[in-house]
């Protein structure tokens, strides 16, 4: 199946490059079985929570006592 994009003709097979000759085009487009995206998401979320906690502590500890 051929299609045209801005005057250049490409075949559908050339759109998805496979780096593993034993995998089909569908398997190449699937998610990582090792769940690396979830690991990055959880690590980033923990980092942001810790950062806000540190900023809040610094802000609270630097306030003067009300009289």
PDBQT receptor file of N, H, CA, C and O in Angstrom, charges set to zero:
ATOM      1  N   UNK A   1       0.847  -1.174   0.000  1.00  0.00    +0.000 N 
ATOM      2  CA  UNK A   1       0.000   0.000   0.000  1.00  0.00    +0.000 C 
ATOM      3  C   UNK A   1       0.891   1.236   0.000  1.00  0.00    +0.000 C 
ATOM      4  O   UNK A   1       1.734   1.391   0.884  1.00  0.00    +0.000 OA
ATOM      5  N   UNK A   2       0.720   2.089  -0.952  1.00  0.00    +0.000 N 
ATOM      6  H   UNK A   2       0.035   1.963  -1.671  1.00  0.00    +0.000 HD
ATOM      7  CA  UNK A   2       1.534   3.287  -1.061  1.00  0.00    +0.000 C 
ATOM      8  C   UNK A   2       0.680   4.507  -0.766  1.00  0.00    +0.000 C 
ATOM      9  O   UNK A   2      -0.506   4.534  -1.095  1.00  0.00    +0.000 OA
ATOM     10  N   UNK A   3       1.275   5.514  -0.149  1.00  0.00    +0.000 N 
ATOM     11  H   UNK A   3       2.238   5.493   0.119  1.00  0.00    +0.000 HD
ATOM     12  CA  UNK A   3       0.566   6.741   0.140  1.00  0.00    +0.000 C 
ATOM     13  C   UNK A   3       1.507   7.909  -0.036  1.00  0.00    +0.000 C 
ATOM     14  O   UNK A   3       2.723   7.739   0.043  1.00  0.00    +0.000 OA
ATOM     15  N   UNK A   4       0.974   9.082  -0.272  1.00  0.00    +0.000 N 
ATOM     16  H   UNK A   4      -0.014   9.221  -0.336  1.00  0.00    +0.000 HD
ATOM     17  CA  UNK A   4       1.781  10.247  -0.589  1.00  0.00    +0.000 C 
ATOM     18  C   UNK A   4       1.697  11.253   0.551  1.00  0.00    +0.000 C 
ATOM     19  O   UNK A   4       0.612  11.554   1.048  1.00  0.00    +0.000 OA
ATOM     20  N   UNK A   5       2.851  11.770   0.958  1.00  0.00    +0.000 N 
ATOM     21  H   UNK A   5       3.733  11.526   0.554  1.00  0.00    +0.000 HD
ATOM     22  CA  UNK A   5       2.921  12.794   1.986  1.00  0.00    +0.000 C 
ATOM     23  C   UNK A   5       3.805  13.920   1.475  1.00  0.00    +0.000 C 
ATOM     24  O   UNK A   5       5.013  13.747   1.315  1.00  0.00    +0.000 OA
ATOM     25  N   UNK A   6       3.206  15.065   1.221  1.00  0.00    +0.000 N 
ATOM     26  H   UNK A   6       2.225  15.206   1.351  1.00  0.00    +0.000 HD
ATOM     27  CA  UNK A   6       3.923  16.248   0.737  1.00  0.00    +0.000 C 
ATOM     28  C   UNK A   6       4.769  15.934  -0.496  1.00  0.00    +0.000 C 
ATOM     29  O   UNK A   6       5.918  16.366  -0.596  1.00  0.00    +0.000 OA
ATOM     30  N   UNK A   7       4.202  15.192  -1.417  1.00  0.00    +0.000 N 
ATOM     31  H   UNK A   7       3.269  14.842  -1.335  1.00  0.00    +0.000 HD
ATOM     32  CA  UNK A   7       4.874  14.921  -2.673  1.00  0.00    +0.000 C 
ATOM     33  C   UNK A   7       5.866  13.776  -2.636  1.00  0.00    +0.000 C 
ATOM     34  O   UNK A   7       6.448  13.455  -3.673  1.00  0.00    +0.000 OA
ATOM     35  N   UNK A   8       6.088  13.144  -1.493  1.00  0.00    +0.000 N 
ATOM     36  H   UNK A   8       5.615  13.405  -0.651  1.00  0.00    +0.000 HD
ATOM     37  CA  UNK A   8       6.983  11.991  -1.425  1.00  0.00    +0.000 C 
ATOM     38  C   UNK A   8       6.142  10.743  -1.233  1.00  0.00    +0.000 C 
ATOM     39  O   UNK A   8       5.168  10.750  -0.480  1.00  0.00    +0.000 OA
ATOM     40  N   UNK A   9       6.510   9.703  -1.899  1.00  0.00    +0.000 N 
ATOM     41  H   UNK A   9       7.300   9.697  -2.511  1.00  0.00    +0.000 HD
ATOM     42  CA  UNK A   9       5.744   8.468  -1.814  1.00  0.00    +0.000 C 
ATOM     43  C   UNK A   9       6.455   7.494  -0.882  1.00  0.00    +0.000 C 
ATOM     44  O   UNK A   9       7.652   7.246  -1.024  1.00  0.00    +0.000 OA
ATOM     45  N   UNK A  10       5.701   6.941   0.080  1.00  0.00    +0.000 N 
ATOM     46  H   UNK A  10       4.729   7.143   0.196  1.00  0.00    +0.000 HD
ATOM     47  CA  UNK A  10       6.249   5.989   1.027  1.00  0.00    +0.000 C 
ATOM     48  C   UNK A  10       5.380   4.745   1.021  1.00  0.00    +0.000 C 
ATOM     49  O   UNK A  10       4.176   4.809   0.772  1.00  0.00    +0.000 OA
ATOM     50  N   UNK A  11       6.002   3.630   1.295  1.00  0.00    +0.000 N 
ATOM     51  H   UNK A  11       6.980   3.578   1.497  1.00  0.00    +0.000 HD
ATOM     52  CA  UNK A  11       5.209   2.424   1.467  1.00  0.00    +0.000 C 
ATOM     53  C   UNK A  11       4.954   2.229   2.953  1.00  0.00    +0.000 C 
ATOM     54  O   UNK A  11       5.743   2.686   3.780  1.00  0.00    +0.000 OA
ATOM     55  N   UNK A  12       3.873   1.563   3.299  1.00  0.00    +0.000 N 
ATOM     56  H   UNK A  12       3.232   1.192   2.627  1.00  0.00    +0.000 HD
ATOM     57  CA  UNK A  12       3.511   1.397   4.708  1.00  0.00    +0.000 C 
ATOM     58  C   UNK A  12       4.542   0.544   5.441  1.00  0.00    +0.000 C 
ATOM     59  O   UNK A  12       4.726   0.718   6.646  1.00  0.00    +0.000 OA
ATOM     60  N   UNK A  13       5.210  -0.359   4.762  1.00  0.00    +0.000 N 
ATOM     61  H   UNK A  13       5.061  -0.501   3.784  1.00  0.00    +0.000 HD
ATOM     62  CA  UNK A  13       6.202  -1.203   5.413  1.00  0.00    +0.000 C 
ATOM     63  C   UNK A  13       7.425  -0.411   5.858  1.00  0.00    +0.000 C 
ATOM     64  O   UNK A  13       8.105  -0.823   6.798  1.00  0.00    +0.000 OA
ATOM     65  N   UNK A  14       7.726   0.718   5.209  1.00  0.00    +0.000 N 
ATOM     66  H   UNK A  14       7.173   1.053   4.446  1.00  0.00    +0.000 HD
ATOM     67  CA  UNK A  14       8.909   1.490   5.574  1.00  0.00    +0.000 C 
ATOM     68  C   UNK A  14       8.643   2.437   6.738  1.00  0.00    +0.000 C 
ATOM     69  O   UNK A  14       9.586   3.051   7.238  1.00  0.00    +0.000 OA
ATOM     70  N   UNK A  15       7.411   2.580   7.184  1.00  0.00    +0.000 N 
ATOM     71  H   UNK A  15       6.645   2.082   6.777  1.00  0.00    +0.000 HD
ATOM     72  CA  UNK A  15       7.095   3.494   8.267  1.00  0.00    +0.000 C 
ATOM     73  C   UNK A  15       7.583   2.946   9.603  1.00  0.00    +0.000 C 
ATOM     74  O   UNK A  15       8.148   3.697  10.398  1.00  0.00    +0.000 OA
ATOM     75  N   UNK A  16       7.379   1.662   9.870  1.00  0.00    +0.000 N 
ATOM     76  H   UNK A  16       6.919   1.052   9.224  1.00  0.00    +0.000 HD
ATOM     77  CA  UNK A  16       7.772   1.042  11.126  1.00  0.00    +0.000 C 
ATOM     78  C   UNK A  16       9.054   0.247  10.891  1.00  0.00    +0.000 C 
ATOM     79  O   UNK A  16       9.064  -0.738  10.153  1.00  0.00    +0.000 OA
ATOM     80  N   UNK A  17      10.138   0.696  11.536  1.00  0.00    +0.000 N 
ATOM     81  H   UNK A  17      10.129   1.496  12.135  1.00  0.00    +0.000 HD
ATOM     82  CA  UNK A  17      11.400  -0.021  11.389  1.00  0.00    +0.000 C 
ATOM     83  C   UNK A  17      11.517  -1.054  12.500  1.00  0.00    +0.000 C 
ATOM     84  O   UNK A  17      11.286  -0.745  13.669  1.00  0.00    +0.000 OA
ATOM     85  N   UNK A  18      11.870  -2.266  12.140  1.00  0.00    +0.000 N 
ATOM     86  H   UNK A  18      12.058  -2.517  11.191  1.00  0.00    +0.000 HD
ATOM     87  CA  UNK A  18      12.054  -3.305  13.151  1.00  0.00    +0.000 C 
ATOM     88  C   UNK A  18      13.541  -3.515  13.371  1.00  0.00    +0.000 C 
ATOM     89  O   UNK A  18      14.306  -3.676  12.420  1.00  0.00    +0.000 OA
ATOM     90  N   UNK A  19      13.937  -3.511  14.616  1.00  0.00    +0.000 N 
ATOM     91  H   UNK A  19      13.316  -3.380  15.389  1.00  0.00    +0.000 HD
ATOM     92  CA  UNK A  19      15.337  -3.753  14.955  1.00  0.00    +0.000 C 
ATOM     93  C   UNK A  19      15.563  -5.202  15.349  1.00  0.00    +0.000 C 
ATOM     94  O   UNK A  19      16.701  -5.622  15.560  1.00  0.00    +0.000 OA
ATOM     95  N   UNK A  20      14.493  -5.962  15.449  1.00  0.00    +0.000 N 
ATOM     96  H   UNK A  20      13.568  -5.621  15.278  1.00  0.00    +0.000 HD
ATOM     97  CA  UNK A  20      14.568  -7.381  15.755  1.00  0.00    +0.000 C 
ATOM     98  C   UNK A  20      13.936  -8.139  14.598  1.00  0.00    +0.000 C 
ATOM     99  O   UNK A  20      12.731  -8.016  14.380  1.00  0.00    +0.000 OA
ATOM    100  N   UNK A  21      14.702  -8.913  13.855  1.00  0.00    +0.000 N 
ATOM    101  H   UNK A  21      15.681  -9.013  14.032  1.00  0.00    +0.000 HD
ATOM    102  CA  UNK A  21      14.131  -9.590  12.683  1.00  0.00    +0.000 C 
ATOM    103  C   UNK A  21      13.108 -10.661  13.040  1.00  0.00    +0.000 C 
ATOM    104  O   UNK A  21      12.372 -11.115  12.163  1.00  0.00    +0.000 OA
ATOM    105  N   UNK A  22      13.042 -11.076  14.298  1.00  0.00    +0.000 N 
ATOM    106  H   UNK A  22      13.640 -10.707  15.010  1.00  0.00    +0.000 HD
ATOM    107  CA  UNK A  22      12.098 -12.115  14.697  1.00  0.00    +0.000 C 
ATOM    108  C   UNK A  22      10.742 -11.561  15.119  1.00  0.00    +0.000 C 
ATOM    109  O   UNK A  22       9.831 -12.334  15.415  1.00  0.00    +0.000 OA
ATOM    110  N   UNK A  23      10.589 -10.229  15.153  1.00  0.00    +0.000 N 
ATOM    111  H   UNK A  23      11.329  -9.601  14.912  1.00  0.00    +0.000 HD
ATOM    112  CA  UNK A  23       9.339  -9.617  15.579  1.00  0.00    +0.000 C 
ATOM    113  C   UNK A  23       8.546  -9.133  14.372  1.00  0.00    +0.000 C 
ATOM    114  O   UNK A  23       9.106  -8.671  13.377  1.00  0.00    +0.000 OA
ATOM    115  N   UNK A  24       7.243  -9.251  14.486  1.00  0.00    +0.000 N 
ATOM    116  H   UNK A  24       6.788  -9.627  15.294  1.00  0.00    +0.000 HD
ATOM    117  CA  UNK A  24       6.376  -8.740  13.426  1.00  0.00    +0.000 C 
ATOM    118  C   UNK A  24       6.161  -7.239  13.635  1.00  0.00    +0.000 C 
ATOM    119  O   UNK A  24       6.615  -6.671  14.629  1.00  0.00    +0.000 OA
ATOM    120  N   UNK A  25       5.461  -6.600  12.680  1.00  0.00    +0.000 N 
ATOM    121  H   UNK A  25       5.093  -7.061  11.873  1.00  0.00    +0.000 HD
ATOM    122  CA  UNK A  25       5.213  -5.164  12.800  1.00  0.00    +0.000 C 
ATOM    123  C   UNK A  25       4.325  -4.862  13.997  1.00  0.00    +0.000 C 
ATOM    124  O   UNK A  25       4.486  -3.820  14.632  1.00  0.00    +0.000 OA
ATOM    125  N   UNK A  26       3.393  -5.749  14.317  1.00  0.00    +0.000 N 
ATOM    126  H   UNK A  26       3.262  -6.595  13.800  1.00  0.00    +0.000 HD
ATOM    127  CA  UNK A  26       2.503  -5.532  15.458  1.00  0.00    +0.000 C 
ATOM    128  C   UNK A  26       3.273  -5.634  16.767  1.00  0.00    +0.000 C 
ATOM    129  O   UNK A  26       3.042  -4.840  17.678  1.00  0.00    +0.000 OA
ATOM    130  N   UNK A  27       4.183  -6.595  16.878  1.00  0.00    +0.000 N 
ATOM    131  H   UNK A  27       4.371  -7.240  16.138  1.00  0.00    +0.000 HD
ATOM    132  CA  UNK A  27       4.962  -6.764  18.103  1.00  0.00    +0.000 C 
ATOM    133  C   UNK A  27       5.893  -5.586  18.351  1.00  0.00    +0.000 C 
ATOM    134  O   UNK A  27       6.170  -5.249  19.502  1.00  0.00    +0.000 OA
ATOM    135  N   UNK A  28       6.377  -4.959  17.290  1.00  0.00    +0.000 N 
ATOM    136  H   UNK A  28       6.153  -5.232  16.355  1.00  0.00    +0.000 HD
ATOM    137  CA  UNK A  28       7.282  -3.824  17.440  1.00  0.00    +0.000 C 
ATOM    138  C   UNK A  28       6.541  -2.640  18.053  1.00  0.00    +0.000 C 
ATOM    139  O   UNK A  28       7.132  -1.877  18.817  1.00  0.00    +0.000 OA
ATOM    140  N   UNK A  29       5.255  -2.471  17.734  1.00  0.00    +0.000 N 
ATOM    141  H   UNK A  29       4.775  -3.091  17.113  1.00  0.00    +0.000 HD
ATOM    142  CA  UNK A  29       4.481  -1.339  18.226  1.00  0.00    +0.000 C 
ATOM    143  C   UNK A  29       3.927  -1.547  19.623  1.00  0.00    +0.000 C 
ATOM    144  O   UNK A  29       3.309  -0.628  20.160  1.00  0.00    +0.000 OA
ATOM    145  N   UNK A  30       4.111  -2.690  20.230  1.00  0.00    +0.000 N 
ATOM    146  H   UNK A  30       4.612  -3.436  19.794  1.00  0.00    +0.000 HD
ATOM    147  CA  UNK A  30       3.546  -2.974  21.547  1.00  0.00    +0.000 C 
ATOM    148  C   UNK A  30       4.383  -2.314  22.640  1.00  0.00    +0.000 C 
ATOM    149  O   UNK A  30       5.512  -1.886  22.401  1.00  0.00    +0.000 OA
ATOM    150  N   UNK A  31       3.813  -2.238  23.838  1.00  0.00    +0.000 N 
ATOM    151  H   UNK A  31       2.896  -2.586  24.032  1.00  0.00    +0.000 HD
ATOM    152  CA  UNK A  31       4.495  -1.610  24.974  1.00  0.00    +0.000 C 
ATOM    153  C   UNK A  31       5.625  -2.505  25.485  1.00  0.00    +0.000 C 
ATOM    154  O   UNK A  31       5.703  -3.688  25.153  1.00  0.00    +0.000 OA
ATOM    155  N   UNK A  32       6.474  -1.923  26.281  1.00  0.00    +0.000 N 
ATOM    156  H   UNK A  32       6.410  -0.962  26.550  1.00  0.00    +0.000 HD
ATOM    157  CA  UNK A  32       7.595  -2.649  26.850  1.00  0.00    +0.000 C 
ATOM    158  C   UNK A  32       7.105  -3.650  27.888  1.00  0.00    +0.000 C 
ATOM    159  O   UNK A  32       6.367  -3.267  28.795  1.00  0.00    +0.000 OA
ATOM    160  N   UNK A  33       7.485  -4.904  27.786  1.00  0.00    +0.000 N 
ATOM    161  H   UNK A  33       8.085  -5.215  27.049  1.00  0.00    +0.000 HD
ATOM    162  CA  UNK A  33       7.041  -5.871  28.782  1.00  0.00    +0.000 C 
ATOM    163  C   UNK A  33       7.727  -5.681  30.133  1.00  0.00    +0.000 C 
ATOM    164  O   UNK A  33       7.276  -6.232  31.137  1.00  0.00    +0.000 OA
ATOM    165  N   UNK A  34       8.797  -4.919  30.168  1.00  0.00    +0.000 N 
ATOM    166  H   UNK A  34       9.164  -4.471  29.352  1.00  0.00    +0.000 HD
ATOM    167  CA  UNK A  34       9.514  -4.704  31.425  1.00  0.00    +0.000 C 
ATOM    168  C   UNK A  34       8.949  -3.535  32.215  1.00  0.00    +0.000 C 
ATOM    169  O   UNK A  34       9.448  -3.228  33.297  1.00  0.00    +0.000 OA
ATOM    170  N   UNK A  35       7.929  -2.886  31.702  1.00  0.00    +0.000 N 
ATOM    171  H   UNK A  35       7.524  -3.136  30.822  1.00  0.00    +0.000 HD
ATOM    172  CA  UNK A  35       7.239  -1.781  32.381  1.00  0.00    +0.000 C 
ATOM    173  C   UNK A  35       8.182  -0.630  32.727  1.00  0.00    +0.000 C 
ATOM    174  O   UNK A  35       8.123  -0.089  33.831  1.00  0.00    +0.000 OA
ATOM    175  N   UNK A  36       9.034  -0.262  31.805  1.00  0.00    +0.000 N 
ATOM    176  H   UNK A  36       9.082  -0.701  30.908  1.00  0.00    +0.000 HD
ATOM    177  CA  UNK A  36       9.966   0.831  32.053  1.00  0.00    +0.000 C 
ATOM    178  C   UNK A  36       9.242   2.171  32.167  1.00  0.00    +0.000 C 
ATOM    179  O   UNK A  36       9.689   3.045  32.910  1.00  0.00    +0.000 OA
ATOM    180  N   UNK A  37       8.133   2.351  31.446  1.00  0.00    +0.000 N 
ATOM    181  H   UNK A  37       7.770   1.641  30.842  1.00  0.00    +0.000 HD
ATOM    182  CA  UNK A  37       7.399   3.605  31.529  1.00  0.00    +0.000 C 
ATOM    183  C   UNK A  37       6.820   3.792  32.923  1.00  0.00    +0.000 C 
ATOM    184  O   UNK A  37       6.845   4.899  33.460  1.00  0.00    +0.000 OA
ATOM    185  N   UNK A  38       6.303   2.729  33.512  1.00  0.00    +0.000 N 
ATOM    186  H   UNK A  38       6.283   1.829  33.076  1.00  0.00    +0.000 HD
ATOM    187  CA  UNK A  38       5.748   2.811  34.860  1.00  0.00    +0.000 C 
ATOM    188  C   UNK A  38       6.840   3.146  35.868  1.00  0.00    +0.000 C 
ATOM    189  O   UNK A  38       6.616   3.922  36.798  1.00  0.00    +0.000 OA
ATOM    190  N   UNK A  39       8.001   2.573  35.688  1.00  0.00    +0.000 N 
ATOM    191  H   UNK A  39       8.183   1.944  34.933  1.00  0.00    +0.000 HD
ATOM    192  CA  UNK A  39       9.121   2.839  36.596  1.00  0.00    +0.000 C 
ATOM    193  C   UNK A  39       9.524   4.309  36.546  1.00  0.00    +0.000 C 
ATOM    194  O   UNK A  39       9.781   4.921  37.583  1.00  0.00    +0.000 OA
ATOM    195  N   UNK A  40       9.580   4.872  35.354  1.00  0.00    +0.000 N 
ATOM    196  H   UNK A  40       9.372   4.376  34.511  1.00  0.00    +0.000 HD
ATOM    197  CA  UNK A  40       9.941   6.287  35.197  1.00  0.00    +0.000 C 
ATOM    198  C   UNK A  40       8.857   7.176  35.791  1.00  0.00    +0.000 C 
ATOM    199  O   UNK A  40       9.163   8.175  36.442  1.00  0.00    +0.000 OA
ATOM    200  N   UNK A  41       7.597   6.823  35.575  1.00  0.00    +0.000 N 
ATOM    201  H   UNK A  41       7.348   6.012  35.047  1.00  0.00    +0.000 HD
ATOM    202  CA  UNK A  41       6.494   7.616  36.102  1.00  0.00    +0.000 C 
ATOM    203  C   UNK A  41       6.496   7.636  37.623  1.00  0.00    +0.000 C 
ATOM    204  O   UNK A  41       6.330   8.698  38.223  1.00  0.00    +0.000 OA
ATOM    205  N   UNK A  42       6.679   6.493  38.253  1.00  0.00    +0.000 N 
ATOM    206  H   UNK A  42       6.813   5.630  37.765  1.00  0.00    +0.000 HD
ATOM    207  CA  UNK A  42       6.686   6.414  39.718  1.00  0.00    +0.000 C 
ATOM    208  C   UNK A  42       7.891   7.155  40.295  1.00  0.00    +0.000 C 
ATOM    209  O   UNK A  42       7.760   7.866  41.290  1.00  0.00    +0.000 OA
ATOM    210  N   UNK A  43       9.058   6.994  39.680  1.00  0.00    +0.000 N 
ATOM    211  H   UNK A  43       9.164   6.416  38.871  1.00  0.00    +0.000 HD
ATOM    212  CA  UNK A  43      10.262   7.691  40.158  1.00  0.00    +0.000 C 
ATOM    213  C   UNK A  43      10.095   9.200  40.037  1.00  0.00    +0.000 C 
ATOM    214  O   UNK A  43      10.469   9.933  40.954  1.00  0.00    +0.000 OA
ATOM    215  N   UNK A  44       9.550   9.672  38.942  1.00  0.00    +0.000 N 
ATOM    216  H   UNK A  44       9.246   9.077  38.198  1.00  0.00    +0.000 HD
ATOM    217  CA  UNK A  44       9.340  11.107  38.757  1.00  0.00    +0.000 C 
ATOM    218  C   UNK A  44       8.333  11.652  39.750  1.00  0.00    +0.000 C 
ATOM    219  O   UNK A  44       8.524  12.736  40.302  1.00  0.00    +0.000 OA
ATOM    220  N   UNK A  45       7.254  10.902  39.984  1.00  0.00    +0.000 N 
ATOM    221  H   UNK A  45       7.099  10.022  39.536  1.00  0.00    +0.000 HD
ATOM    222  CA  UNK A  45       6.238  11.342  40.936  1.00  0.00    +0.000 C 
ATOM    223  C   UNK A  45       6.815  11.442  42.345  1.00  0.00    +0.000 C 
ATOM    224  O   UNK A  45       6.544  12.409  43.058  1.00  0.00    +0.000 OA
ATOM    225  N   UNK A  46       7.606  10.457  42.750  1.00  0.00    +0.000 N 
ATOM    226  H   UNK A  46       7.827   9.672  42.171  1.00  0.00    +0.000 HD
ATOM    227  CA  UNK A  46       8.248  10.504  44.080  1.00  0.00    +0.000 C 
ATOM    228  C   UNK A  46       9.209  11.676  44.173  1.00  0.00    +0.000 C 
ATOM    229  O   UNK A  46       9.277  12.339  45.208  1.00  0.00    +0.000 OA
ATOM    230  N   UNK A  47       9.947  11.938  43.114  1.00  0.00    +0.000 N 
ATOM    231  H   UNK A  47       9.891  11.399  42.273  1.00  0.00    +0.000 HD
ATOM    232  CA  UNK A  47      10.876  13.068  43.109  1.00  0.00    +0.000 C 
ATOM    233  C   UNK A  47      10.165  14.398  43.248  1.00  0.00    +0.000 C 
ATOM    234  O   UNK A  47      10.639  15.282  43.962  1.00  0.00    +0.000 OA
ATOM    235  N   UNK A  48       9.035  14.554  42.577  1.00  0.00    +0.000 N 
ATOM    236  H   UNK A  48       8.650  13.836  41.997  1.00  0.00    +0.000 HD
ATOM    237  CA  UNK A  48       8.271  15.801  42.665  1.00  0.00    +0.000 C 
ATOM    238  C   UNK A  48       7.675  15.972  44.057  1.00  0.00    +0.000 C 
ATOM    239  O   UNK A  48       7.667  17.080  44.593  1.00  0.00    +0.000 OA
ATOM    240  N   UNK A  49       7.177  14.894  44.646  1.00  0.00    +0.000 N 
ATOM    241  H   UNK A  49       7.183  13.993  44.211  1.00  0.00    +0.000 HD
ATOM    242  CA  UNK A  49       6.614  14.977  46.001  1.00  0.00    +0.000 C 
ATOM    243  C   UNK A  49       7.692  15.361  47.009  1.00  0.00    +0.000 C 
ATOM    244  O   UNK A  49       7.453  16.193  47.885  1.00  0.00    +0.000 OA
ATOM    245  N   UNK A  50       8.871  14.766  46.892  1.00  0.00    +0.000 N 
ATOM    246  H   UNK A  50       9.065  14.090  46.180  1.00  0.00    +0.000 HD
ATOM    247  CA  UNK A  50       9.977  15.095  47.799  1.00  0.00    +0.000 C 
ATOM    248  C   UNK A  50      10.418  16.542  47.607  1.00  0.00    +0.000 C 
ATOM    249  O   UNK A  50      10.709  17.234  48.583  1.00  0.00    +0.000 OA
ATOM    250  N   UNK A  51      10.471  17.005  46.362  1.00  0.00    +0.000 N 
ATOM    251  H   UNK A  51      10.235  16.443  45.570  1.00  0.00    +0.000 HD
ATOM    252  CA  UNK A  51      10.864  18.388  46.079  1.00  0.00    +0.000 C 
ATOM    253  C   UNK A  51       9.884  19.369  46.713  1.00  0.00    +0.000 C 
ATOM    254  O   UNK A  51      10.308  20.340  47.338  1.00  0.00    +0.000 OA
ATOM    255  N   UNK A  52       8.589  19.137  46.564  1.00  0.00    +0.000 N 
ATOM    256  H   UNK A  52       8.244  18.348  46.056  1.00  0.00    +0.000 HD
ATOM    257  CA  UNK A  52       7.606  20.025  47.175  1.00  0.00    +0.000 C 
ATOM    258  C   UNK A  52       7.664  19.971  48.701  1.00  0.00    +0.000 C 
ATOM    259  O   UNK A  52       7.459  20.988  49.362  1.00  0.00    +0.000 OA
ATOM    260  N   UNK A  53       7.939  18.800  49.262  1.00  0.00    +0.000 N 
ATOM    261  H   UNK A  53       8.105  17.973  48.724  1.00  0.00    +0.000 HD
ATOM    262  CA  UNK A  53       8.058  18.693  50.715  1.00  0.00    +0.000 C 
ATOM    263  C   UNK A  53       9.248  19.511  51.221  1.00  0.00    +0.000 C 
ATOM    264  O   UNK A  53       9.146  20.184  52.247  1.00  0.00    +0.000 OA
ATOM    265  N   UNK A  54      10.361  19.454  50.513  1.00  0.00    +0.000 N 
ATOM    266  H   UNK A  54      10.443  18.907  49.680  1.00  0.00    +0.000 HD
ATOM    267  CA  UNK A  54      11.545  20.226  50.912  1.00  0.00    +0.000 C 
ATOM    268  C   UNK A  54      11.268  21.723  50.787  1.00  0.00    +0.000 C 
ATOM    269  O   UNK A  54      11.628  22.496  51.674  1.00  0.00    +0.000 OA
ATOM    270  N   UNK A  55      10.633  22.133  49.696  1.00  0.00    +0.000 N 
ATOM    271  H   UNK A  55      10.340  21.505  48.975  1.00  0.00    +0.000 HD
ATOM    272  CA  UNK A  55      10.313  23.558  49.518  1.00  0.00    +0.000 C 
ATOM    273  C   UNK A  55       9.362  24.023  50.623  1.00  0.00    +0.000 C 
ATOM    274  O   UNK A  55       9.533  25.115  51.165  1.00  0.00    +0.000 OA
ATOM    275  N   UNK A  56       8.368  23.208  50.958  1.00  0.00    +0.000 N 
ATOM    276  H   UNK A  56       8.229  22.321  50.517  1.00  0.00    +0.000 HD
ATOM    277  CA  UNK A  56       7.420  23.566  52.021  1.00  0.00    +0.000 C 
ATOM    278  C   UNK A  56       8.127  23.679  53.373  1.00  0.00    +0.000 C 
ATOM    279  O   UNK A  56       7.863  24.608  54.137  1.00  0.00    +0.000 OA
ATOM    280  N   UNK A  57       9.021  22.737  53.667  1.00  0.00    +0.000 N 
ATOM    281  H   UNK A  57       9.235  21.982  53.047  1.00  0.00    +0.000 HD
ATOM    282  CA  UNK A  57       9.754  22.798  54.941  1.00  0.00    +0.000 C 
ATOM    283  C   UNK A  57      10.636  24.031  55.026  1.00  0.00    +0.000 C 
ATOM    284  O   UNK A  57      10.682  24.692  56.063  1.00  0.00    +0.000 OA
ATOM    285  N   UNK A  58      11.327  24.342  53.959  1.00  0.00    +0.000 N 
ATOM    286  H   UNK A  58      11.290  23.805  53.116  1.00  0.00    +0.000 HD
ATOM    287  CA  UNK A  58      12.185  25.535  53.963  1.00  0.00    +0.000 C 
ATOM    288  C   UNK A  58      11.338  26.789  54.129  1.00  0.00    +0.000 C 
ATOM    289  O   UNK A  58      11.704  27.690  54.883  1.00  0.00    +0.000 OA
ATOM    290  N   UNK A  59      10.211  26.853  53.434  1.00  0.00    +0.000 N 
ATOM    291  H   UNK A  59       9.913  26.120  52.822  1.00  0.00    +0.000 HD
ATOM    292  CA  UNK A  59       9.332  28.015  53.544  1.00  0.00    +0.000 C 
ATOM    293  C   UNK A  59       8.782  28.153  54.966  1.00  0.00    +0.000 C 
ATOM    294  O   UNK A  59       8.725  29.255  55.513  1.00  0.00    +0.000 OA
ATOM    295  N   UNK A  60       8.374  27.011  55.566  1.00  0.00    +0.000 N 
ATOM    296  H   UNK A  60       8.421  26.116  55.122  1.00  0.00    +0.000 HD
ATOM    297  CA  UNK A  60       7.787  27.059  56.911  1.00  0.00    +0.000 C 
ATOM    298  C   UNK A  60       8.829  27.387  57.968  1.00  0.00    +0.000 C 
ATOM    299  O   UNK A  60       8.541  28.128  58.908  1.00  0.00    +0.000 OA
ATOM    300  N   UNK A  61      10.017  26.858  57.831  1.00  0.00    +0.000 N 
ATOM    301  H   UNK A  61      10.251  26.256  57.067  1.00  0.00    +0.000 HD
ATOM    302  CA  UNK A  61      11.038  27.087  58.852  1.00  0.00    +0.000 C 
ATOM    303  C   UNK A  61      11.616  28.503  58.791  1.00  0.00    +0.000 C 
ATOM    304  O   UNK A  61      12.176  28.979  59.779  1.00  0.00    +0.000 OA
ATOM    305  N   UNK A  62      11.492  29.167  57.674  1.00  0.00    +0.000 N 
ATOM    306  H   UNK A  62      11.038  28.781  56.871  1.00  0.00    +0.000 HD
ATOM    307  CA  UNK A  62      12.057  30.519  57.556  1.00  0.00    +0.000 C 
ATOM    308  C   UNK A  62      11.059  31.603  57.954  1.00  0.00    +0.000 C 
ATOM    309  O   UNK A  62      11.418  32.780  57.965  1.00  0.00    +0.000 OA
ATOM    310  N   UNK A  63       9.816  31.243  58.283  1.00  0.00    +0.000 N 
ATOM    311  H   UNK A  63       9.524  30.287  58.274  1.00  0.00    +0.000 HD
ATOM    312  CA  UNK A  63       8.818  32.225  58.700  1.00  0.00    +0.000 C 
ATOM    313  C   UNK A  63       9.082  32.643  60.142  1.00  0.00    +0.000 C 
ATOM    314  O   UNK A  63       9.515  31.844  60.972  1.00  0.00    +0.000 OA
ATOM    315  N   UNK A  64       8.810  33.903  60.412  1.00  0.00    +0.000 N 
ATOM    316  H   UNK A  64       8.458  34.551  59.738  1.00  0.00    +0.000 HD
ATOM    317  CA  UNK A  64       8.979  34.370  61.786  1.00  0.00    +0.000 C 
ATOM    318  C   UNK A  64       7.742  34.010  62.598  1.00  0.00    +0.000 C 
ATOM    319  O   UNK A  64       6.659  33.803  62.052  1.00  0.00    +0.000 OA
ATOM    320  N   UNK A  65       7.927  33.939  63.924  1.00  0.00    +0.000 N 
ATOM    321  H   UNK A  65       8.807  34.107  64.368  1.00  0.00    +0.000 HD
ATOM    322  CA  UNK A  65       6.816  33.600  64.808  1.00  0.00    +0.000 C 
ATOM    323  C   UNK A  65       5.871  34.796  64.937  1.00  0.00    +0.000 C 
ATOM    324  O   UNK A  65       6.322  35.932  65.080  1.00  0.00    +0.000 OA
ATOM    325  N   UNK A  66       4.562  34.541  64.887  1.00  0.00    +0.000 N 
ATOM    326  H   UNK A  66       4.195  33.618  64.771  1.00  0.00    +0.000 HD
ATOM    327  CA  UNK A  66       3.625  35.678  65.076  1.00  0.00    +0.000 C 
ATOM    328  C   UNK A  66       3.559  36.066  66.563  1.00  0.00    +0.000 C 
ATOM    329  O   UNK A  66       3.614  35.202  67.439  1.00  0.00    +0.000 OA
ATOM    330  N   UNK A  67       3.443  37.333  66.826  1.00  0.00    +0.000 N 
ATOM    331  H   UNK A  67       3.398  38.034  66.115  1.00  0.00    +0.000 HD
ATOM    332  CA  UNK A  67       3.382  37.841  68.222  1.00  0.00    +0.000 C 
ATOM    333  C   UNK A  67       1.989  38.207  68.619  1.00  0.00    +0.000 C 
ATOM    334  O   UNK A  67       1.764  38.645  69.747  1.00  0.00    +0.000 OA
TER     335      UNK A  67
